[in-house]
Amino acid sequence: MVKILIDDCFPAGFSESMRKHFDIVNISDLNPDSIKDETILRKADEEGVQFWLTSDKNLPFTQQLQHFKIAVAILYSENNLFPSLLEMESKIVDRISRSNGEKFFVIT
């Protein structure tokens, strides 16, 4: 099963809903000693996480993703409220399943 890190900007209910499709890891599960993105990327790599689902549109431009195995999936949604995210669930599942070694991609 594909292992995905869910950013802490999303509600807990969204993580639970995504468990039907993926092995979910939350940022709090990694117990990062820092909230720095680089630390999160490193720890996620160590845990075998394949994708980081986030709404942080700047992440691919502020981190050197080529140094990590993890890919970043940026979610462009109306907002980060659970009903809006739930409407995008099938798009998220489809796009991640079609990823082809990309270091980052956008889901709209």
N, C-alpha and C positions, 0 to 999 in steps of 0.2 A: 504494500500500500504506500502511496506517495505521502511523504512527510512534509507538512507545511507549518511554518511559523506564522501565527496570526498576531498582527501588531496590536498593541494595547490601546490603539485609538478606536478599535471596534468593540461593541458591547459583548458581554459574556455569552448571551444567547446566540450570537452569530457563530462563535466558536463551537458551541454545542451542536448547532445545525449542520455545520461543515463536517462534523465527525462522521456523518453518514457516508461521506465520500473520501475522506483523507484521514491520515494519522495526524492529529492536531497537537501542536506544541504552542503554548502561550509564552510571551516574553517572560512573564513571572515564573514560568517553569524552569527557565534557564538560570534563574537566580543571578543575573548579571551583577558583578560588583561595581558596575558603572552603567549609566544609561546611555553611554556613547554608542552610536550605531556600529562603529568598528568592533567594539567588544561583543555586541549582540551577534554580528556576522561571524566572528571567530567562534563563539560558543555554539551557535547554530550549526556551523560546519562540523565542529567536534561531535555534535549529537546526530549527525547524518541528515539534517534537515535539507530538503531539496529546493524549497521555495519559501520566500518571505512575502506574505500578502500584506500590503500596506496601502495607505492613501497618501503617504509622503512622496510627493511628486519630485522632490529634490534629491532623494536618496541616491539614485544612480549617478547623479552629477557631483555629489559630495563625497562618495566613497569609491575606492578603486576596486570595483567588483571583480576584476580579472584575477585578483589575489584570493578569491574565495570560490568554493564549489557551488554555493547556494545561488539561486537565481532570484531576482526581485520581480514580483508581479504587482504593478501599481493599479489600484482600483479607483476608477473615476466614477463615483456614484453621486446621486443627487445630494445625499448627506450620509452620515455614518450612523443613522438610526436603524434599528433592527428591521422594521418593515421594508425600508428601501434596500437594504442589503439582502434581505430574503428574496426580493424580486430579482436580484442579480445572481442568485445562487447557481442556476443552470449555466449562465454565461461564464462564471468563474470556473466551474467544473470543466466545461468544454474547453476553455482557453488553456487551462493548465494541462489538460490531457493532450492538447495539440502542440505544446511547447516543443521546440526542437533544438535544445542546446543554447537558447538565447539567454544572455546574462540578465536582461530585463525586458519586460514587455508591459503593455497597458491593457487593461480590461475595461471596456466601456459598456 
